[in-house]
Amino acid sequence: MSELLVLEFEGFGAKEYEQVNALLGINADTGEGDWPAGLHTHLAGPTEGGGWLVVEVWETQEDQDEFMNTRLGPALAKAGVTGPPKRADWSKTKAHHTPKKPSKKAG
């Protein structure tokens, strides 16, 4: 079963997020680019407190470890992000689905 990763950052916002993605060759707006092997889902956005939240679903923690060690870690360092996240929690998922049922609230 897939594994869920929740990361929360302080002192990291949209500017840093875009810079890291550019270094990785990923366009989070279009979904195009060199996404890492084993990554099923990636969500990111600001928190109410001014930080940044990333929620990802990975095939395995080992896939994320490899990505962190070979690509993401160096990209974060190059973007000036040096400290660890405020929060880094892993959880085994019970289910992972991406339903495409449209919202009745969307205009």
Helices and strands as residue ranges (DSSP letters): E 3-9, H 14-24, E 39-46, E 52-58, H 61-67, I 68-72, H 73-78, E 87-92
